[in-house]
Amino acid sequence: MLADILSPSMPAAGKHLPKFDSACAAIKRVSVAHALDLSGNVVFQLGADRAPLMERSRNFSASSFLVAFATSIAALYFAKPVLVPLSLSILLAFLLTPSVKRLEALRLGRILSVILVLVVSFSAIGGVGWIVANQLIDVINQLPNYTNNIHKKLESFHSPHQGSLAQVTDSVQELTKELSATSQNPPAAAVPRWPAEMQKEKPVLSPPSGDRPLKVELVEAPPSALQSLKNLLGPLLASISAAGTVVFFTVVILIKREDLRNRLLRLLGKRQLNTATEAFDDATRRVSRYLRMQFIVNALFGSLMTIGLYFIGVPNALLWGVLAGLLRFVPYIGPIIGGSLPFILALAVFESWVQPILCLSLFLVIELTVAYVVEPWLYGAHTGISSLAILVAAVFWTALWGPAGLVLSTPVTVCLVVLGSYAPQLEFLYVLLGDEPVLLAEAQFYQRLLAMDQLEARTIIESFLKDRPLVELYDSVMIPALSMAEEERHKGALDEARENFLIQSINEFVAELAEPAAQQPAASELSVDPPSIRSNGPVEPRGEVRVLCIPANDRADESTAAMLAQLLETAGYVTVPIPVPTSPTQVLEGFTLREGDIVCISALPPFALLNARSLSKRLRAGFPKLRIVVGLWNFSGGGTKAEERLEAAFAVEVVTSLAQAIERIQTRVESIPRPWTSPVCVPGDEAGT
C-alpha cells in the first residue's frame, strides 16, 4: 500500500493524498530509517525515538541496582541483633557437626549427640575461661607494683639535661612562653594628644566585686542501690543473653540441619537442585576447612606462645598464650594485639630490656612461621578470597556489625564468593572477591602490550615458561594475542602506534626466545628449558628437507611464520622464512623448489581462511606437486567442514596449532623417499609449472 501511495504514475494521486500525509507522519513519528542488505531486502531500524527509551532503561536498571544494594545494607544493619547471633551459631554448627556425626554413627541418637558435644565443648571453654579470668585478675592486682619500673622505662627515653639537644629544646620552650605571654597581655594603644581640647583622660573603672562571675560546678547525686545494681548487672545480663541466643540457635541448627537444608533447596526451586547442591557442598567444604584449620593453627600458636613466655619468665604465661590464640581469629589486627600484650607486660615487669626483646622476637618468629609456612601447607585448597578482598571485607563487616563482624568477615565472604561462582546474576562478587585470575594469560599479555608495558609482558612470558614448553607459549599466549590484535585492527579499534608496538614487541620476544635454543648457556635468560623445546619434533639434523614458512597476508602472519620456523629449526629442520610479499604474484619468486620441500602457510583470523585459500590456490596452480601445509592458527570460524573443503579443493593439509604443524611436517618428512637429486619446479619457469 505504501508503494502505491508513493508511486508518481498513479493517475488519481489526489485521492491518496491524505493517506500519504498520514504515512509520512507515522514515519516521522517513529523515525524509521530503511536500508538494503546484501540480498536486496529492506531492513528497518528504529531511530531517534528508540535511543531515549534504551537510555532510560539503562538508567532505570542502574538505579534499581543502587536501591537494592542500599536496601540490603540497611537490612543487614538494622537486623544486626538477629543476624549476628545466627551467623555465629552457623559457624559453631560448622565446627561441631563432624563430632555430632561421629557420635550418631555410634547410634547415640541425634539429640543425645548434640547435647554431649555441646556440654563437652562449653565445659572446655568454661574451664579455660575460668583459669584465664583468675590470671587476669591477678595481673590487675599486681599492676601497682610495676609503677616504679614503668616510670624508669619512660625516663630512659628522655635525653640527658646537659646535652645539646636538651639545651635547644629548653631555648625553644622559653621562647614559646615569652611569645604566649606577650599575646595574652597586649600593650595599651597610644592615645593621640592633638588636638588637646578633644582629648580627655578617663579613669579606668574596675568592675565591682559583686559583678564577678561565679564558678558553677554540677555534681551528680550518688546512685542509689538499685541504680548501682543495674549498672553492674546490665552488661553482664546482655552478654549472657547474647550467649544464650547463640547456644539456642546452635542447638536448633545441629538438630534440624537436614530440614533447614531442604527448605533452602525448596526456595531455590526444583530446577536448580544440581547447582544448589554443588554450591552448598562447595561452601560447606570451604568454610568447614577454614574453621578447622584456623582452630588447629590458632591452638598451636597459643600453645607455642605459652611455652615460650613461660621459659622467658613472663607472669601468667597461660593467659597471654590463650589470648594470643583467640585474637588470631580476628584478621590483621588480632595477631598484632595478641603479640603486643606480653611485650607490654614484660616492659612493666622486668627492669632489663632483654625479656621484652625476647617476647617480641618469640612472637615474630612464631607468627611468620605460622603465617607463611604452616598455614599454606595445612590449608591446601584455600578459601578462594583475594588478600585485598579479605581486608575490605574485614573493614566492611566491622563497620556494619562491630567486633563480631570482624570475626565473621572471612566466612561470610567465602559464602558470597561461592554464591557468585554459581549464580550468573551475582558473578560480579566472584570477580571482585575471588583470588583466581579473571584474565587468561593471552588476555593479560595482549592487554600489557596495548598499554605498551613490555616489562610486564616479559614477566608474563617468564611465568608461563616456568613449567610449560615454548611451543605451548606460542600456541596459547602469543598467537591468541596476535589474533585479538588482528580482529581489533580490522574493526578499526587499534591505532597504528599500538599495532606497531605490539608486532615489534612480539618479534623481539621471539628473537630472544630463539637464543636459548641456539646457545644453551643463555637458556636462563627467559626461563626457557631447551629440552622442553626440542620435545616437539625430531632432534637429529634433517638438512635435506627444507620448510618454507610463508605469511598469508600481513605482518601478524609473518610473526607466526617466524615462530614456526624457530621451532622447526630447534627440531633439526632447515627452514626458510619468507617475508610478506609486496604483491601476491611474487610469492616464492627467485626460489628453486626441490621434491622434498614443504611449504607452510601461516594465516591468522579473522580472514585466515580467505587468505589461506587464495594463497593455496595460487601455489597449487604454479606448483602442482608441492607439499603444502596450511596453518589456520587459533581458527574456530568454520569448523572442521571448512578445513575439509580447503584440503579437498587444493590438496593441502590444514593444522590449527604449531604443535600440530610440527607433527604433520615430521610425518611428511618420514614419508618422502630419499635421496632428492633434482629440482621439481622453478618459480617463474614455465617448464617447472
C-alpha positions as CSV (number, residue, x, y, z in Angstrom):
1,M,0.0,0.0,0.0
2,L,2.8,2.4,0.8
3,A,4.4,1.7,-2.6
4,D,1.1,2.6,-4.3
5,I,0.8,5.8,-2.4
6,L,4.4,6.9,-3.2
7,S,4.1,5.9,-6.9
8,P,4.2,9.0,-9.2
9,S,2.4,7.2,-12.0
10,M,-0.9,7.0,-10.3
11,P,-3.5,9.0,-12.2
12,A,-5.7,9.7,-9.2
13,A,-3.0,10.7,-6.8
14,G,-5.1,13.3,-5.2
15,K,-7.4,10.9,-3.6
16,H,-4.4,9.2,-1.9
17,L,-3.0,12.4,-0.5
18,P,-4.5,12.0,3.0
19,K,-3.1,8.5,3.1
20,F,0.3,9.9,2.0
21,D,0.3,12.5,4.7
22,S,-0.7,10.1,7.4
23,A,2.1,7.7,6.3
24,C,4.7,10.5,6.4
25,A,3.5,11.5,9.8
26,A,3.8,7.9,11.0
27,I,7.3,7.6,9.5
28,K,8.4,10.9,11.1
29,R,6.9,9.9,14.4
30,V,8.8,6.6,14.8
31,S,11.9,7.8,12.9
32,V,12.3,4.7,10.8
33,A,15.3,4.5,8.5
34,H,15.4,1.8,5.9
35,A,18.4,0.3,4.2
36,L,19.1,-2.6,1.8
37,D,21.0,-5.6,2.9
38,L,23.2,-7.8,0.6
39,S,20.2,-9.8,-0.7
40,G,18.2,-6.7,-1.5
41,N,15.7,-7.0,1.3
42,V,14.5,-3.9,3.2
43,V,15.8,-3.8,6.7
44,F,14.1,-1.4,9.1
45,Q,16.0,0.0,12.1
46,L,14.5,2.0,14.9
47,G,15.9,5.5,15.0
48,A,15.9,8.5,17.3
49,D,12.8,7.6,19.4
50,R,14.4,4.3,20.4
51,A,17.6,5.7,21.8
52,P,16.0,7.6,24.7
53,L,14.0,4.5,25.6
54,M,17.1,2.4,25.8
55,E,18.9,5.1,27.8
56,R,16.1,5.4,30.2
57,S,16.1,1.6,30.6
58,R,19.8,1.6,31.4
59,N,19.4,4.4,33.9
60,F,16.4,2.5,35.5
61,S,18.4,-0.7,35.8
62,A,21.4,1.2,37.4
63,S,19.0,3.0,39.8
64,S,17.3,-0.3,40.7
65,F,20.6,-1.9,41.5
66,L,21.6,1.0,43.7
67,V,18.3,1.0,45.5
68,A,18.6,-2.8,46.1
69,F,22.1,-2.5,47.3
70,A,21.2,0.3,49.8
71,T,18.2,-1.7,51.0
72,S,20.3,-4.7,51.6
73,I,22.9,-2.8,53.6
74,A,20.1,-1.2,55.7
75,A,18.5,-4.6,56.3
76,L,21.9,-6.1,57.4
77,Y,22.5,-3.1,59.8
78,F,19.1,-3.0,61.4
79,A,18.8,-6.8,61.6
80,K,22.1,-7.0,63.5
81,P,20.6,-8.2,66.8
82,V,19.3,-11.3,65.0
83,L,21.8,-11.9,62.2
84,V,25.0,-11.7,64.4
85,P,23.9,-14.5,66.8
86,L,22.6,-16.5,63.9
87,S,25.9,-16.2,61.9
88,L,27.9,-17.2,65.0
89,S,25.6,-20.1,65.5
90,I,26.1,-21.3,61.9
91,L,29.9,-21.1,62.4
92,L,29.7,-23.1,65.6
93,A,27.5,-25.6,63.8
94,F,30.1,-26.0,61.1
95,L,32.7,-26.7,63.7
96,L,30.6,-29.2,65.8
97,T,28.8,-31.1,63.0
98,P,31.7,-33.6,62.4
99,S,31.7,-34.5,66.1
100,V,27.9,-34.9,66.1
101,K,28.0,-37.1,63.1
102,R,30.7,-39.4,64.7
103,L,28.5,-39.8,67.8
104,E,25.5,-40.5,65.6
105,A,27.5,-43.2,63.9
106,L,27.8,-44.9,67.3
107,R,23.9,-45.0,67.4
108,L,23.6,-42.5,70.3
109,G,20.8,-40.5,68.6
110,R,20.7,-37.0,67.2
111,I,19.6,-35.1,70.4
112,L,21.9,-37.0,72.8
113,S,24.8,-36.5,70.4
114,V,24.2,-32.8,70.2
115,I,23.9,-32.4,73.9
116,L,27.1,-34.3,74.6
117,V,29.1,-32.3,72.1
118,L,27.8,-29.0,73.4
119,V,28.4,-30.0,77.1
120,V,31.9,-31.1,76.4
121,S,32.7,-28.0,74.2
122,F,31.3,-25.4,76.5
123,S,32.8,-27.1,79.6
124,A,36.2,-26.9,78.0
125,I,35.6,-23.3,77.1
126,G,34.4,-22.5,80.6
127,G,37.3,-24.2,82.2
128,V,39.9,-22.3,80.2
129,G,37.9,-19.1,80.7
130,W,37.9,-19.6,84.4
131,I,41.7,-20.0,84.5
132,V,42.3,-17.1,82.2
133,A,39.9,-14.9,84.3
134,N,41.7,-15.7,87.5
135,Q,45.1,-14.9,86.0
136,L,43.7,-11.7,84.5
137,I,42.5,-10.6,88.0
138,D,46.0,-11.4,89.4
139,V,47.6,-9.3,86.7
140,I,45.3,-6.4,87.6
141,N,46.2,-6.7,91.3
142,Q,49.9,-6.7,90.5
143,L,49.9,-3.6,88.3
144,P,50.5,-1.1,91.2
145,N,53.7,-3.0,92.0
146,Y,55.1,-2.3,88.5
147,T,54.6,1.5,88.6
148,N,58.2,2.3,89.5
149,N,59.6,0.0,86.8
150,I,57.3,1.6,84.2
151,H,58.5,5.1,85.3
152,K,62.1,4.1,85.0
153,K,61.5,2.7,81.5
154,L,59.9,6.0,80.5
155,E,62.7,8.1,82.0
156,S,65.2,6.1,79.9
157,F,63.7,7.5,76.8
158,H,64.4,11.1,77.9
159,S,67.6,12.7,76.7
160,P,70.2,14.0,79.3
161,H,69.7,17.5,80.6
162,Q,73.2,18.7,79.7
163,G,73.1,17.6,76.1
164,S,73.0,20.0,73.2
165,L,69.6,18.7,72.1
166,A,68.2,19.4,75.6
167,Q,69.6,22.9,75.6
168,V,68.0,23.6,72.2
169,T,64.7,22.2,73.5
170,D,64.8,24.4,76.6
171,S,65.5,27.5,74.5
172,V,62.6,26.8,72.2
173,Q,60.3,26.3,75.2
174,E,61.4,29.6,76.8
175,L,60.8,31.5,73.6
176,T,57.4,29.9,73.2
177,K,56.5,31.0,76.8
178,E,57.5,34.6,76.1
179,L,55.5,34.8,72.9
180,S,52.4,33.4,74.6
181,A,52.8,35.9,77.5
182,T,53.0,38.8,75.0
183,S,49.9,37.7,73.2
184,Q,47.9,37.4,76.4
185,N,48.9,40.9,77.6
186,P,48.9,43.3,74.6
187,P,50.4,46.8,75.1
188,A,48.0,49.7,75.6
189,A,47.1,51.6,72.4
190,A,48.8,55.1,72.1
191,V,46.3,58.0,72.7
192,P,46.7,60.9,70.3
193,R,47.4,64.2,72.0
194,W,46.2,66.6,69.2
195,P,44.0,68.4,69.3
196,A,44.3,68.7,73.1
197,E,40.8,70.0,73.7
198,M,39.3,66.9,72.1
199,Q,41.2,64.5,74.4
200,K,40.1,63.8,77.9
201,E,41.5,61.5,80.4
202,K,39.0,59.0,81.6
203,P,39.7,57.0,84.7
204,V,39.7,53.2,84.5
205,L,36.9,51.8,86.5
206,S,37.2,48.2,87.8
207,P,34.0,46.2,88.0
208,P,32.6,45.8,91.4
209,S,33.3,42.6,93.2
210,G,29.7,41.7,93.1
211,D,29.6,41.5,89.3
212,R,32.4,39.0,89.0
213,P,31.1,35.6,87.5
214,L,30.9,32.7,89.9
215,K,32.2,29.3,89.1
216,V,29.4,26.8,88.9
217,E,30.0,23.0,89.2
218,L,27.4,20.4,88.6
219,V,27.6,17.5,91.0
220,E,25.7,14.3,90.3
221,A,23.8,12.7,93.1
222,P,25.3,9.4,94.2
223,P,23.5,6.5,92.6
224,S,21.0,4.5,94.5
225,A,21.5,0.9,95.4
226,L,19.1,-0.1,92.6
227,Q,20.9,2.0,90.0
228,S,24.3,0.6,91.1
229,L,22.9,-2.9,90.7
230,K,21.5,-2.1,87.3
231,N,24.8,-0.6,86.1
232,L,26.7,-3.7,87.3
233,L,24.3,-6.4,86.1
234,G,23.2,-4.7,82.8
235,P,26.3,-5.5,80.7
236,L,26.5,-8.9,82.3
237,L,22.9,-9.8,81.5
238,A,23.3,-8.5,77.9
239,S,26.3,-10.8,77.4
240,I,24.5,-13.8,78.9
241,S,21.5,-13.1,76.8
242,A,23.6,-13.0,73.6
243,A,25.5,-16.1,74.5
244,G,22.2,-17.9,75.3
245,T,20.8,-16.9,71.9
246,V,23.9,-18.3,70.2
247,V,23.6,-21.6,72.1
248,F,19.9,-21.9,71.3
249,F,20.4,-21.2,67.6
250,T,23.3,-23.7,67.5
251,V,21.2,-26.5,69.1
252,V,18.4,-25.9,66.6
253,I,20.7,-25.9,63.6
254,L,22.5,-29.1,64.7
255,I,19.2,-30.9,65.4
256,K,17.4,-29.7,62.3
257,R,20.3,-29.3,59.8
258,E,18.8,-31.6,57.1
259,D,15.4,-29.9,57.4
260,L,16.9,-26.4,57.1
261,R,19.0,-27.6,54.1
262,N,15.9,-28.9,52.4
263,R,13.9,-25.8,53.0
264,L,16.7,-23.7,51.3
265,L,16.7,-26.0,48.4
266,R,12.9,-25.7,48.1
267,L,13.2,-21.9,48.0
268,L,15.6,-22.2,45.1
269,G,13.3,-24.4,43.1
270,K,13.5,-28.0,41.8
271,R,15.1,-26.9,38.5
272,Q,18.2,-25.6,40.4
273,L,18.7,-28.7,42.6
274,N,22.0,-29.6,40.9
275,T,23.5,-26.1,41.0
276,A,22.3,-25.5,44.5
277,T,23.7,-28.8,45.8
278,E,27.1,-28.1,44.2
279,A,27.0,-24.6,45.8
280,F,26.1,-25.9,49.2
281,D,28.8,-28.6,49.1
282,D,31.4,-26.1,47.9
283,A,30.6,-23.5,50.6
284,T,30.4,-26.2,53.3
285,R,33.7,-27.6,52.3
286,R,35.5,-24.2,52.2
287,V,34.0,-22.8,55.4
288,S,34.4,-26.1,57.4
289,R,38.0,-26.5,56.2
290,Y,38.8,-22.8,57.0
291,L,37.4,-23.0,60.5
292,R,39.0,-26.4,61.3
293,M,42.4,-25.3,60.1
294,Q,42.0,-21.9,61.9
295,F,41.2,-23.7,65.1
296,I,44.2,-26.0,64.8
297,V,46.6,-23.3,63.8
298,N,45.5,-20.9,66.5
299,A,45.6,-23.6,69.1
300,L,49.2,-24.4,68.0
301,F,50.1,-20.7,68.0
302,G,48.7,-20.2,71.5
303,S,50.5,-23.3,72.9
304,L,53.9,-22.2,71.4
305,M,53.4,-18.7,72.8
306,T,52.5,-20.1,76.3
307,I,55.6,-22.3,76.4
308,G,57.9,-19.6,75.1
309,L,56.6,-17.0,77.6
310,Y,56.9,-19.5,80.4
311,F,60.6,-20.1,79.8
312,I,61.2,-16.3,79.3
313,G,59.7,-15.8,82.8
314,V,56.6,-13.7,81.9
315,P,54.0,-14.0,84.7
316,N,50.7,-15.7,83.8
317,A,52.0,-17.2,80.6
318,L,48.9,-19.3,80.0
319,L,46.7,-16.1,80.0
320,W,48.8,-14.4,77.3
321,G,49.1,-17.6,75.2
322,V,45.3,-18.2,75.2
323,L,44.6,-14.5,74.4
324,A,47.1,-14.6,71.5
325,G,45.5,-17.8,70.1
326,L,42.0,-16.3,70.4
327,L,42.9,-13.0,68.9
328,R,44.3,-14.7,65.8
329,F,40.7,-15.4,64.8
330,V,40.4,-11.7,64.2
331,P,42.0,-10.9,60.9
332,Y,45.0,-8.5,60.7
333,I,44.7,-6.6,64.0
334,G,44.1,-9.7,66.2
335,P,47.7,-11.2,65.9
336,I,49.2,-7.7,66.5
337,I,47.3,-7.2,69.7
338,G,48.0,-10.7,70.9
339,G,51.7,-10.3,70.4
340,S,51.8,-6.8,71.9
341,L,50.2,-7.7,75.3
342,P,53.0,-9.9,76.6
343,F,55.6,-7.4,75.3
344,I,53.9,-4.6,77.2
345,L,53.7,-6.7,80.4
346,A,57.4,-7.6,80.1
347,L,58.2,-3.9,79.8
348,A,56.4,-3.3,83.1
349,V,57.7,-6.4,85.0
350,F,61.3,-6.6,84.1
351,E,64.0,-3.9,84.7
352,S,66.1,-5.2,81.9
353,W,65.3,-4.9,78.1
354,V,66.3,-8.5,77.5
355,Q,62.9,-10.1,78.3
356,P,60.8,-7.6,76.3
357,I,63.0,-8.1,73.3
358,L,62.8,-11.9,73.7
359,C,59.0,-11.7,73.9
360,L,58.8,-9.6,70.7
361,S,61.3,-12.0,68.9
362,L,59.3,-15.0,70.0
363,F,56.1,-13.5,68.6
364,L,57.7,-12.5,65.3
365,V,59.3,-16.0,64.8
366,I,56.1,-17.9,65.6
367,E,53.8,-15.6,63.6
368,L,55.9,-15.5,60.5
369,T,56.4,-19.3,60.6
370,V,52.7,-20.0,61.1
371,A,51.5,-17.4,58.5
372,Y,54.0,-18.2,55.7
373,V,54.8,-21.9,56.3
374,V,52.2,-23.7,58.4
375,E,49.0,-22.1,57.1
376,P,49.7,-22.6,53.3
377,W,50.7,-26.2,54.0
378,L,47.7,-27.0,56.1
379,Y,45.1,-25.1,54.1
380,G,45.9,-26.7,50.8
381,A,42.7,-25.7,49.0
382,H,42.4,-22.1,50.1
383,T,39.3,-20.2,50.8
384,G,39.3,-18.6,47.3
385,I,39.4,-15.0,48.5
386,S,42.0,-12.5,47.5
387,S,44.1,-10.7,50.1
388,L,42.6,-7.3,49.2
389,A,39.1,-8.7,49.4
390,I,39.8,-10.1,52.9
391,L,41.0,-6.7,54.1
392,V,38.0,-4.9,52.5
393,A,35.6,-7.4,53.9
394,A,37.1,-7.0,57.4
395,V,36.6,-3.3,57.3
396,F,33.0,-3.5,55.8
397,W,31.7,-6.1,58.2
398,T,33.3,-4.4,61.2
399,A,31.7,-1.1,60.3
400,L,28.3,-2.9,59.9
401,W,28.3,-5.4,62.8
402,G,31.2,-4.2,65.1
403,P,33.7,-6.7,66.5
404,A,31.5,-9.6,65.7
405,G,31.6,-8.6,62.1
406,L,35.4,-8.7,62.1
407,V,35.3,-12.3,63.3
408,L,32.6,-13.2,60.8
409,S,34.1,-11.3,57.8
410,T,36.1,-14.2,56.2
411,P,33.4,-17.0,56.5
412,V,30.7,-14.7,55.2
413,T,32.9,-13.5,52.3
414,V,33.6,-17.1,51.4
415,C,29.9,-17.8,51.1
416,L,29.5,-14.7,48.9
417,V,32.3,-15.9,46.6
418,V,30.7,-19.3,46.3
419,L,27.4,-17.7,45.6
420,G,28.9,-15.6,42.9
421,S,30.6,-18.5,41.2
422,Y,27.3,-20.4,40.8
423,A,24.8,-17.6,40.3
424,P,25.2,-15.8,37.0
425,Q,23.4,-12.7,38.3
426,L,26.0,-12.4,41.2
427,E,29.1,-13.2,39.2
428,F,30.5,-9.8,40.0
429,L,31.0,-11.0,43.6
430,Y,33.2,-13.8,42.3
431,V,35.2,-11.5,40.1
432,L,35.7,-8.8,42.7
433,L,36.3,-11.0,45.8
434,G,37.8,-14.2,44.3
435,D,41.5,-14.9,44.1
436,E,41.5,-16.8,40.8
437,P,42.8,-14.9,37.7
438,V,39.9,-13.4,35.8
439,L,42.0,-12.8,32.7
440,L,43.7,-15.6,30.9
441,A,47.4,-15.4,30.1
442,E,46.8,-14.4,26.5
443,A,44.4,-11.6,27.5
444,Q,46.9,-10.3,30.1
445,F,49.7,-10.5,27.6
446,Y,47.7,-8.6,24.9
447,Q,46.5,-6.0,27.4
448,R,50.0,-5.3,28.6
449,L,51.2,-4.8,25.0
450,L,48.2,-2.5,24.4
451,A,49.4,-0.5,27.4
452,M,52.9,-0.5,25.9
453,D,54.3,-2.2,29.0
454,Q,56.9,-4.5,27.6
455,L,58.4,-5.3,31.0
456,E,55.2,-6.8,32.5
457,A,54.6,-8.6,29.2
458,R,58.0,-10.2,29.6
459,T,57.2,-11.1,33.1
460,I,54.0,-13.0,31.9
461,I,56.2,-14.9,29.4
462,E,58.7,-15.8,32.2
463,S,56.0,-17.0,34.5
464,F,54.3,-19.1,31.7
465,L,57.6,-20.8,30.7
466,K,58.5,-21.9,34.2
467,D,56.5,-25.2,33.8
468,R,55.5,-25.3,30.2
469,P,57.3,-25.6,26.8
470,L,57.9,-22.9,24.3
471,V,55.5,-24.3,21.7
472,E,52.7,-24.0,24.3
473,L,53.6,-20.4,24.9
474,Y,53.3,-19.6,21.2
475,D,50.1,-21.6,20.8
476,S,48.3,-20.4,24.0
477,V,49.6,-16.9,24.5
478,M,51.3,-15.1,21.6
479,I,49.2,-16.4,18.7
480,P,45.9,-15.7,20.5
481,A,47.2,-12.2,21.4
482,L,48.0,-11.6,17.7
483,S,44.6,-12.9,16.7
484,M,42.9,-10.4,19.1
485,A,45.1,-7.6,17.7
486,E,44.1,-8.6,14.1
487,E,40.4,-8.5,15.0
488,E,40.7,-5.1,16.6
489,R,42.7,-3.8,13.6
490,H,40.1,-4.9,11.1
491,K,37.4,-3.3,13.2
492,G,39.3,0.0,13.2
493,A,39.7,-0.1,17.0
494,L,43.5,-0.5,17.1
495,D,45.6,2.6,16.3
496,E,48.8,2.3,14.2
497,A,51.2,3.2,17.0
498,R,49.9,0.4,19.3
499,E,49.8,-2.1,16.4
500,N,53.4,-1.3,15.5
501,F,54.5,-1.6,19.2
502,L,52.7,-5.0,19.6
503,I,54.1,-6.5,16.4
504,Q,57.6,-5.3,17.2
505,S,57.5,-6.5,20.8
506,I,56.3,-10.0,19.8
507,N,59.1,-10.2,17.2
508,E,61.6,-9.2,19.8
509,F,60.3,-11.8,22.2
510,V,60.5,-14.5,19.5
511,A,64.1,-13.5,18.7
512,E,65.1,-13.6,22.4
513,L,63.5,-16.9,22.9
514,A,65.5,-18.3,19.9
515,E,68.8,-17.6,21.7
516,P,68.4,-20.3,24.4
517,A,67.7,-22.8,21.7
518,A,70.8,-21.9,19.7
519,Q,73.0,-21.3,22.7
520,Q,72.2,-23.5,25.8
521,P,74.1,-21.4,28.4
522,A,71.7,-18.5,27.6
523,A,68.7,-20.6,28.4
524,S,68.2,-18.9,31.8
525,E,67.6,-15.5,30.3
526,L,63.9,-16.1,29.8
527,S,63.5,-19.2,31.9
528,V,63.4,-21.5,28.8
529,D,64.4,-25.1,29.2
530,P,65.9,-26.2,25.8
531,P,64.9,-29.9,26.2
532,S,61.3,-28.8,26.5
533,I,61.5,-27.0,23.2
534,R,63.1,-30.0,21.4
535,S,60.4,-32.3,22.7
536,N,58.1,-31.3,19.8
537,G,60.0,-32.9,17.0
538,P,63.0,-35.0,15.9
539,V,66.3,-33.9,17.3
540,E,68.6,-35.3,14.6
541,P,69.7,-33.0,11.8
542,R,67.5,-33.1,8.7
543,G,69.3,-30.8,6.4
544,E,68.0,-32.5,3.3
545,V,64.4,-31.2,4.0
546,R,63.6,-27.5,3.6
547,V,60.4,-26.0,5.1
548,L,59.4,-22.6,3.6
549,C,57.3,-20.6,6.1
550,I,55.1,-18.2,4.1
551,P,52.9,-15.5,5.7
552,A,49.4,-15.4,4.1
553,N,48.8,-11.7,4.2
554,D,50.4,-9.3,6.7
555,R,52.9,-8.7,9.4
556,A,51.0,-10.7,12.0
557,D,51.1,-13.7,9.7
558,E,54.8,-13.1,9.3
559,S,55.3,-13.2,13.1
560,T,53.5,-16.6,13.4
561,A,55.6,-17.9,10.4
562,A,58.8,-16.8,12.4
563,M,57.6,-18.8,15.4
564,L,57.0,-21.9,13.4
565,A,60.4,-21.5,11.7
566,Q,62.1,-21.2,15.1
567,L,60.5,-24.3,16.4
568,L,61.4,-26.3,13.3
569,E,65.0,-25.1,13.4
570,T,65.1,-26.3,17.0
571,A,63.7,-29.6,15.9
572,G,66.5,-30.0,13.4
573,Y,64.9,-28.9,10.1
574,V,66.2,-26.4,7.6
575,T,63.7,-23.5,7.5
576,V,63.4,-20.6,5.1
577,P,61.3,-17.7,6.5
578,I,59.7,-15.8,3.6
579,P,58.8,-12.1,4.2
580,V,55.5,-10.7,3.4
581,P,55.4,-10.3,-0.4
582,T,54.8,-6.8,-1.9
583,S,52.4,-8.5,-4.4
584,P,50.6,-11.8,-4.2
585,T,52.1,-12.8,-7.6
586,Q,55.7,-12.5,-6.1
587,V,55.3,-15.4,-3.7
588,L,58.4,-17.8,-3.9
589,E,59.9,-15.6,-6.6
590,G,63.5,-16.5,-7.0
591,F,63.4,-19.8,-5.1
592,T,64.1,-23.2,-6.7
593,L,62.0,-25.9,-5.1
594,R,63.1,-29.5,-4.7
595,E,61.0,-32.5,-4.4
596,G,61.3,-32.8,-0.6
597,D,60.5,-29.2,0.1
598,I,57.4,-28.4,2.2
599,V,55.6,-25.0,2.2
600,C,53.7,-24.0,5.3
601,I,51.3,-21.1,5.0
602,S,50.7,-19.1,8.2
603,A,47.3,-17.3,8.5
604,L,45.6,-15.6,11.4
605,P,41.9,-14.8,11.9
606,P,39.6,-13.0,11.1
607,F,40.4,-13.6,7.4
608,A,42.6,-16.6,7.9
609,L,40.5,-18.9,5.7
610,L,40.1,-16.4,2.9
611,N,43.8,-15.5,2.8
612,A,45.0,-19.1,3.1
613,R,42.6,-20.3,0.4
614,S,43.7,-17.6,-2.0
615,L,47.4,-18.3,-1.5
616,S,46.9,-22.1,-1.6
617,K,45.1,-21.7,-4.9
618,R,48.0,-19.6,-6.4
619,L,50.7,-22.0,-5.1
620,R,48.8,-25.1,-6.3
621,A,48.3,-23.6,-9.7
622,G,52.0,-22.8,-10.0
623,F,53.4,-26.0,-8.3
624,P,51.1,-29.0,-8.7
625,K,53.4,-31.4,-6.9
626,L,54.3,-29.1,-4.0
627,R,53.6,-30.3,-0.4
628,I,51.6,-27.6,1.3
629,V,50.6,-27.3,5.0
630,V,48.2,-24.6,5.8
631,G,48.3,-23.2,9.4
632,L,45.0,-21.6,10.4
633,W,46.3,-20.6,13.8
634,N,43.7,-20.1,16.5
635,F,40.9,-20.7,13.9
636,S,37.4,-21.6,15.0
637,G,35.3,-19.8,12.4
638,G,34.3,-22.5,10.0
639,G,34.8,-25.7,12.0
640,T,36.0,-29.0,10.6
641,K,33.9,-28.7,7.4
642,A,35.7,-25.6,6.3
643,E,39.0,-27.2,6.8
644,E,38.0,-30.4,5.0
645,R,36.8,-28.3,2.0
646,L,40.1,-26.4,1.9
647,E,42.0,-29.7,2.0
648,A,39.9,-31.3,-0.7
649,A,40.0,-28.2,-3.0
650,F,43.8,-27.7,-3.2
651,A,45.3,-31.0,-1.8
652,V,46.7,-29.3,1.3
653,E,46.9,-30.3,5.0
654,V,45.2,-28.0,7.4
655,V,46.5,-27.5,11.0
656,T,45.4,-25.2,13.7
657,S,48.3,-25.1,16.1
658,L,52.1,-25.0,15.9
659,A,52.4,-28.4,17.7
660,Q,50.1,-30.0,15.2
661,A,52.1,-28.4,12.3
662,I,55.4,-29.8,13.6
663,E,53.8,-33.2,13.9
664,R,52.4,-33.1,10.4
665,I,55.7,-31.9,8.9
666,Q,57.5,-34.7,10.7
667,T,55.0,-37.2,9.2
668,R,55.5,-35.7,5.8
669,V,59.3,-36.0,6.0
670,E,59.2,-39.6,7.1
671,S,57.0,-40.4,4.0
672,I,59.3,-38.8,1.5
673,P,61.6,-41.1,-0.5
674,R,65.4,-40.3,-0.4
675,P,67.6,-39.0,-1.8
676,W,66.4,-36.0,-3.7
677,T,68.6,-35.1,-6.6
678,S,66.9,-32.7,-9.0
679,P,64.6,-29.8,-8.6
680,V,60.9,-30.3,-9.5
681,C,59.9,-26.8,-10.2
682,V,61.3,-23.3,-10.5
683,P,59.1,-20.4,-9.9
684,G,58.7,-18.3,-13.0
685,D,59.8,-21.2,-15.2
686,E,57.1,-22.4,-17.5
687,A,58.7,-25.9,-17.7
688,G,58.5,-26.3,-14.0
689,T,54.9,-25.5,-13.9
